[in-house]
């Protein structure tokens, strides 16, 4: 078997800080044969050694204890398999986390670290490029779905696609304007590029002349200028429906029985109608009444601390660099659809950060609020079955640039 060429995010770090989050929050799926391999180890009569897996929807997973943690997580927060037999004996899913490895162009995969891992989001550990040997060993064990197909490339050549990606990254990751203005300006630029069409965009000579004018035309405002938002009640309802998918932990509801479905429907309905608490959709959210958070009645924070939105920039940068925002990384969507959805995730991070701030008795958003919001949004972006649906694409499209701008104003921009 030919091992694909591996592209690794250049600016991320990863290293386990023993927080145990992944062992408590995720259902770990076992690959064929892994259960028998682990069961055959010399467990010296430990009671869980023969009864550590469960079958859900036809797939095997590690069983979880009543407190939600993996059956192999001991009282000190240490993996028993790792402690007794070493890292290499663990299940592939455990060894692979927090790496996100997906197919891109034919014969290539890209690798970034998931930001639902606190260590990655804190940028702690060894630089990913220095872990290439281990990453390539993981890739050699994996099988991959299809690479980018023609329809996902929107008729663009690889050179054109990467040029647009680079221009967008330079714009949206810059520091010369507030983040909401950078997002809005970039979305307007993408709309204009999409209208130009692939024939024009693939003409490298012409585009070299056109780029300066385009970037000048969509230059973001240097400061946020608060306006009176006029987002309709219906638009708010659509956003809450969309937001619910970003706040929900799908791995907590693998049971698809009628009672589980009814419970999910009830919690979603409560969320969409601004009742109950966000904690109903995931334990990482505070247990705080939705209505009291008043996320649509926020006063804008015009001058946040300089480091407030660093976690969100860490959410954007590796996805842009590794092209993990469309194709297999984002529900098989095309380049422009995935890129716009990536930028629009800002609204979900903003809403979640606002909720965390209000739950802690504050109006102003701080970096810990954004940190917790990114942990939640990153987990769902590109990985949630509910975000794969046509409804989610409709919600993304509903918030075109004018409506999205009103949405940010209603959420208080920051």
N, C-alpha and C positions, 0 to 999 in steps of 0.2 A: 504494500500500500504506500502510495506517495504521500508524504507529510506536507501539508500546505505551508506556504510562506507565512511567517508570523510577523504582524506589525503590532508593536506594544506602545501604549500611551507613555509619552516621554516625561510627563511632569507629575505623575502620581507616585505615592509611596504606599506600601502595605506591610503590615506586620502585626501579628496577633497581640492584643493587649489583655487577653484573658478576661474580657468583660462577660463572656458567655451569652451575649445577645443572640448570636446565630444558633446556639444550642437550645435556646428557649423559645425563639420566635418562629423558626422555620420547620416545616415538616420535611425531613430528609428522605428523598426517594432513593431506593436501592437499585442498582443495576442488576441485570440477570446474573445469577451465580454469587453475588456478594453476600447474600444471607448465609448460604451454606459455607462460604469461605470463612466468614467471621465466626459462625457457630462451631467450626472445626478447630478453632484456636484452643489452647490449653487454659481454660478458665478456672481450673481447680475447684470445680463444684459451685461456682457462684450462681445464685438462684436465677438471675436474669439471662444467663448465658445461652439458654435454649429458647427463650421466649422474649425476644427483643424486637420483633417486627410485627407489623399489622398490614392487612390488605385493604386498600381503599380504592374503589373504582377499578379494580383489576390490577393495581400496581402495589408493590411492596414498599413500605416506609418503616423507618425506625419508630418503635412504639414510644409514646410519651407518657411521662408520669402525671399524676393528678394535678401537679402545679404547672403543667405545660412544658416542662423541660424534657430533653431527650433522656431516654432510659439509661444511657451511658454517662450522663453528666453527674459527677459525684457531688457530695455535700460541700466540697471546696471549690466547685466550679471548674473542675478539670475533667476532660474526656478520659474515661477509663480505658478505652482502646488505645488512645495515644500514650497514656501513662504506662500501660503494661506491655504494649507491643510495638510502639513507635508510630510515627506519622505515616509511613508508607503503607501500613496495614489498614488505615481508615478507608471508609467508603469514598468513591471517586467524588461524589458531591461535596463531602466534607473537605477533601484535599484540594478541591478546585476553588472553593469559596475563599476570598471574595472575587475571584477573577470572573469576568464576563467575556466569553470567547464566542465570536459569531463569524459566520461566513460573510465575505464582502465580494470582491471581484473573483473571477474564476481562479482556483488554486491558491487563494489567500484567505486568511482569517485575521481579525483584529482583536486585540486584548486590551481591556481596561478593567480597573477595579471598581466594584460596586460601592456606591456611596451610602448604602444602607448599613455598611459596616462603619461603626464610629471611628475606628483607627484610620481608615482610608479618608473619611471626611475630615478628620483632624490632621491629615497628611503626616501620619506617624509611620515609622518603619523603614524598610529598605526600598530604594527607588525601584520601580517596576522593571526598567531596562536591565538592572543588575540581577534580576530574577529570571532572565531569559532561559537559562538551562532548565529550570524547574517548569516554567510555562510551556516550553516546547515538549517536555516529557508528558505534561497533561494533554496537550494537543494530540500527541501520538496515540493516546488512549481513547480519544473521542471520535465520534462520527458526527458529521455536520449535514445540515439541510442544504437546500440549494443556494447558490450565490446570487448576486444581483442579476435580475433579468432585465430585458430591454425596456419593458414598461416602467420599471422602477427608476430607470436612469433618465426618463423624460426626454429621450432623444439626444442627451448630452454626451459628448465624448468624456473620457476620464479626465483629460486635461481641463476641460471647461468646468466639469463638476468640482474638481479640486480647487480650481481658481475661485469659483463662487464660494465654496466652503471657506477658503482662506480669507476672502474679503469680508465675509460675514463674521468670522472669528475675530479679525482685526477690529471690526466695528463694535460688536456686542461685548467684547471682553476689554475694551478700552476703559480708561478712567477719566475721559475728558467730558463726560456728561453723566447725569444720574441714570441708574439702571433702567427705570421705566421709559425714559426718553430713548435710550439705546435700543430697547426692545421694539418700541413703536417705529422708530426710524428703520430698523432692520426689516420688520414686517412689510413696511411700505416699499422698501427696496426689492424684496422678494416678489411682491405683487408685480412690480414693474418688470423685473427680469422674466417672470413667467409669461407676461404678455408679449415680450419681444420674441419669444419662440426659440427653438433649438437651432434653426438655421442661422439666425443672427448671432446667437450666443456662441456658437461653435466657430464663428469667424474670428480667429484669434487676433488678426491684424486690426480689424475694425474695433473689437472690444478693447484692445489696448488703448485706443484713442477715446473710447466712450466711457471707460471706467471713471476717470477723474470727474467728468460732468455728472455721472450718476451718483457718485459718492457725495459730491457737493450738493446736489439736488436734495438728497435725503439725509443731509447732515443733521444730527440730533440737536435739540435745543440744549443750551448749556446749563439750564436749571429747570426744575419742575415749577410750572406755573399753575397752581390750583385753580380749578374751574368748578362751577356748580354741576355736578354729575346729574344726568337725566336718564339713568338706566331704568328701564321699565320693570314692573313687577314680574312680567313674563320672562324677561331676560335674566332676572335674578333667579327665578325658578330653574331656568335652563342651566345656569352656572352651578347651582347647588346640586342638580342632577349629575353634572359632569364632575363636580368636586367630590361627590360621594364615591365615585369610582377610584379617585386618587387617595382617598382616606381609608378605603376598605382593605383588609388583609385577606386575600383570597386563600392563602394556605391555611387559614384558620377554619375554613368552611369546606374542606374537601368532601365531607359527608353531604351527598346530594339528595338525602331522603326528604320526604314531605315536610317533616317538622323543621329541619334545617332550612329548607327553602322558605317556609312561612316566617321563621325567625329573621332570615335575611331580608325578606320583603318588608317586614315590620320595621326593622332598624333603618333600612333605606328610606322608607316612607317618612319615618320620624325625622331623619336627617334632612331630607328634601324640604320638609315643611317647617324646618327650624325648631324642632322639638327634641327633647332629650339631650344627650351628651355625645360628643364625638367618640368617646370611649367605647360606645356601642359598636363602632366599626373597627377598632384596633386598640390594643392596650397601650400603645405608645402615646395616645392622645390623653390629655387631662380629662378628668371626670368633672366637667364644668358645663352648666346649661348653655345650649347653643344660643338661645335668645339673649342671654346676658352678655354674650361675646359681641353682639352688634357689629358684625364684620362689615356690614354695608353702611354703617354710620360712623366710619372712622374719620378722625381729623388727621390730615396729612402731616407727616413728619418730614419737614423740608430738608433738614440737615442732619441725617443720621451719622453715627460714628463711622469713621472711615472703614473699619473692618467688619461692619455689620453684615454685609452681603457677600463676604468671602466664600461661605459655604455654597451659595448659589453659583458663583463663578466656577467653583470646583465641580459643580454639577454639569455645567455647560462645556467646559474646556475639553475634557477627555472624550466626550461624545462627539464633539466636532472634529477633533483630531483623528479619531479612529473610525469615523463615519458610522458610528453606532447610533444613528437617529432615524434610519429608514431601512427598508429591506427586512432581512431576518431579525434585526435588532428592534424593529418597531412595527410589528404586525404586518409585514410585507407591504408597507406603504411605499409610495414613490418619494423621490428626493425632496421635492418642494413640500409635499404634505408632511413628511416627517420633520423637516427643518422648521416649518411653521409651528408644528405641535410642540417641538422642543422649546421654542421661544415662549409659546403660550403657557408652558408649565410654570412660568413666573407667577401667573395669577394664582395658581394653586399653592405655591410656596408662600406667597404674600398672605393669602387668606388663612393658611394654617399657622403661619408665624403670628398673624394678628390674633388668632384664637389663643395661641399659647401665651402671648403677652397679656391678654385680657384675663386669662385664667390665673395669672400671677399678679393681678391687680394693677397692671400697667397699660397705658395707652401707647407708649413708644415701643417699637420693636427693637430688640437687642440681638446680638449675634447668637446667643443660645436659642432664641426663638427660631431664628432662621435655620440653625443647625438641626433642631428637632424637626422642623418642617421638611428640610431636604431629606433627612433619614426616611421620612414617610413617603414623600413624593418619588424619590429615586427608586424605592422598592417596587412601586407600581408602574412607573413609566417604562413601557415596553415589555412588562411581565404580567400584567393583570388581564385575565380573560374578559373582564367586563369592559376594559378599554379597547379590546379587539373588535367590539361590535360596531355595526353601522351607526348605532345611536351615538357612540363616542365621536365618530367621524362627523356626524351631523352637528354635534355640539361644538366641535372645533370650527367647522365651517360657519356656524351661526355667528360666532364671534369674529366677524371680519374686522379689519383694522379700526373703523370708526366705533363699532360696538366694543371692541376690546379696549380701546382707549377710555371709553366711558366706564367700563368695568374697573379698570385700574383707578380711575378717579373716585369711583364709588367705594372701592376698597381702601382708599386713602393713599394711593400710590406706593407708599413705602411699607 
